[in-house]
Amino acid sequence: MVHLVPDCLVPSSSIPSPDWLSWSTCTDDVSAGSSAEYPDRVSVMEGRLQLQENEITLLKSSLADALRRLQSLGYNVLTFTVVFLFSQPDQRSHRQCRSCISNNTTLSRLSTLYYPTIVSILAEMTRRQTQLEMYKYVSMVQSCHTCFFICHWLTGQSIKMFIRGRPITMYVPSNIQNYDDLRMEPPVEKLELDWVYGYRGRDCRANLYLLASGEAVYFIACVVVLYHINNRTQRHYSKHTDCVRCLTIHPDKVRVASGQTAGVDKDGKPLQPYVHIWDSSTLITLQQIGLGTFERGVGSVAFSFADSGAFLCVIDDSNEHMLSVWDCAKGTKHAEVKSTNEAVFTVEFNPNDSTNIITCGKSHVYFWTLSAGSLTKKQGIFGKYKKPKFIQCFVFSLTGDVLTGDSEGNILTWGKSPGDVKTLGKGAKETFQIMRQTRAHDGSVFTLCMLQGGALLSGGGKDRKIIRWSADLAPERECEVKDTCVCVHYGEELLVGTTRNAILRGTFSDGFVAIVQGHVDEMWGLATHPSQDVFLTCGHDRLVCVWNTEEHKLDWCTTLEEYGLCADFCPNGAVVSVGLSTGRWLVLDLQTKDIVSDYTDGNEQLSVMRYSTDGSFLAVGSHDNFIYIYNVTESGRRYSRYGKCNGHSSFITHLDWSKDGKYIMSNSGDYEILYWDIAGGCKLLRNRYESKDREWASYTCVLGFHVMGVWLEGSDGTDINALCRSHNERMVAVADDFCKVHLFQYPCPKPKAPNHSYEGHGSHVTNVRFTHCDSHVLSMGGKDTCILQWRVKRGGTGDSGGDRLHSSSSTSTKNQREADRETKGRECLQKESEREGAT
């Protein structure tokens, strides 16, 4: 839970008694003899365990904070008179405590004692602190077994925010006289989806089609993309609430049906999947099919052809893979049946007969007949042929036969055979059997596509070949592509989708080039160029990709030995540093793509790389709890260790440099905010109050006074993965764990700050950044491997004056660098407006 408590609400004149602060004891009244109540008992025990874990985290962090404060005042903790108070005295515990102190044991050792103890150090601390007039209150933290005092020394107003029981003190800047009177408003700017990078080909079939408009339609995350190949423009259908899993095109080549997975909401409750039928020319939803009917998600959809698309067939992702037929005009269910407990890959209507439906999947191909609102099936008989593990795909030939591609690399031709009267008797029914087997590929046949005139295209897995076959299945031409083919479509040229999340365009004679590319595994690293329309991404697929936001394309890509997790551009824009999963970090030249520096700090993953404003320092945040500082010379090509920041009790998550390049603000995994004097030798600033008015060159730390309002009530500390302040210091973009991107006013130091929220990702949003001139926001999904580029739309002209809250950094006089940045921003916006007008 996140709670904000003004310090003034805590009594300063007296010390709270243990009775007032005592923790309520969880009573376990669940009957042990009732098996029906056993899950409730487990739930209660899990809840109690979680509470204890939260207490332990709280105690550790509070104790570390107290020790730092005492050391900053020159106190020796062990010189205080210690009085132990027991509600039920225990001499064994008493002797144990005295032994710890006599042996110079730290307070963290004392806090592990089993029975309750109270360390009375207030008299001496109060006497010394009175001289400084800084003592305000003492808060007491009590666990189930141990209670002790933690003291806070304040000179001005502060706010406490609690995350999972951990108190986080935020100091109010000097320019804010009355915190309660601050007004929070949503930013006047808004976001509009501009471009989608990526394509979901790694785990989906039937995911690429060509419309009559010349647009390729495909999907990734929660967005269906309509990409005009020749004009290089995108339109987006974004009415889905979770990841799109399948789509199909209506016979009129205008309407589209797309199905999504179920997903869960922010409370973990399952959401209902459905199918949308929509108009590709207007992007208007025409029909919503099956809300509340499908389980888990929609795996495959198909329109009927013989009756001009009157029906839609859907297979869901339930255990029985329910097959249902729907009336497209009315949106009503026409028939439904359990198909199989095995995986089902695809479904299609017979193009000449809407009463015949075929499905295929793991070790099966089924022929269905629709009659009088019911569905009956016949299983394809393999007979003398080896039964493959998977039937991957199928098409209908011009003669009415069914051609399937399987995991053995064969194309099987299926046809009807009359019933075997000799064996089965007079009532024997016709069956579907293999008429012919054609060896096609080494490894699986992933896709089949029927061409005009009866020719066939097949895409292979292991051999990565595309083969053109004649109508009688004689090979005519072939070519090899870089990746496994999952979908092939044709127009004047071939469009090929691959399992490496790329779409290729080309011909057999001229070869293929990628027109859509993306990552293939979880992404975390994102950095924007300081002066160009360029950004970099890296992730678990070991790829480092540099993209162009103006031309919407991949400039270059390289593969590393380990996967990258974080990155930052040097201020001169010539090199970029990338932090890896092993403690190693590299510096890449943007022009040559060469590695110009290679260093290692520790043996744990790196979480943040950040250059100082002038590029003279590089800070490397690691999961080993340290921040490594390097001197940077030779235009970012040479590095030497300057120092190490040691003081966090958990892994580093975020950090930012001050505008003068002398200080660092950092966050850690236990929700700690620390400040460091880098120019003074990487020293920890123990008096955090002194940093309340410091100006920060960037703001990516998720914990801090200026961004407190981005945290929702009930957050557990991991709900916000990243945030980024705009360069003009007016907005904050936030990436959360619930697939959303938020835009807040900056600063936003009050809870429940209003904001604009945007959907599109189908996984936790791992990172977010503004481009160098604040014209766009870039957000990165985790598992959905999707990068969304959002255009910043200005909601009005001028500033809202007194209605906007300004921090000390935003009210100070702007220097020449900031003026240049504003000029650059205006140029970017002008260029953007001209481009929109041309479009």
Buried (B, 14 or more C-beta within 10 A) or exposed (E): EBEBBEBEEBEEEEBBEBEEEEEEEEEEEBEEEEEEBEEEBEEBEEEBEEBEEBBBBBBBBBBBBBBBBBEEBEBEBEEBEBEBEEEEEBEEBBEBBEEBBEEEBEBEEBBEBEBBBBBBBBEEBEEEBEEEEBBBBBBBBBBEBBBBBBBBBBBEBBBBBBBBBBBBBBBBBEBBEEBEEBEBBBBBBBBEBBBBBBBBBBEBBBBBBBBEBEBBBBBBBBBBBBBBBEEEEBBBBBBBBBBBBBBBBBBEEBBBBBBBBBBEEEEEEEEBBBBBBBBBBEBEEBBEBBEEBBBBBBBBBBBBBBBEBBBBBBBBBBEEBBBBBBBBEEBEBBBBBEBBEEBBBBBBBBBEBBBBBBBBBBBBBBBBEBEEEEBEBBEBBBEEBEEBEBBBBBBBBEEEBBBBBBBBBBBBBBBBBEBEEEEEEEEEEEBBBBEBBBEBBEBBBBBBBBEEEEBBBBBBBEBBBBBBBEBEBEBEEBBEBEBBBBBBBBEEBBBBBBBBBBBBBBEBEEEBEBBBBBBBBBBBBBBBBBBBBBBBBBBBBBBBBBBBBBEBBBBEBBEBEBBBBBBBBBBBBBBBBBBBBBBBBBBBBBEEEEEBBEBEBBEBBBBBBBBBBBBBBBBBBBBBBBBBBBEBEEEBBEBEEBBEBEBBBBBBBBBBBBBEBBBBBBBBBBBBBBBBBBEEEBBBBBBBBEBBBBBBBBBBBBBBBBBBBBBBEEBEBBBBBBBBBBBBBBBBBBBBBBBBBBBBBBBBBBBEBEBBEBBBBBBBBBBBBBBBBBBBBBBBBBBBBBBBBBBBEEEEEEEEEEEBBBBBBBEBEEEEEBEEBBEBBEEBBEBBEEEEEEE
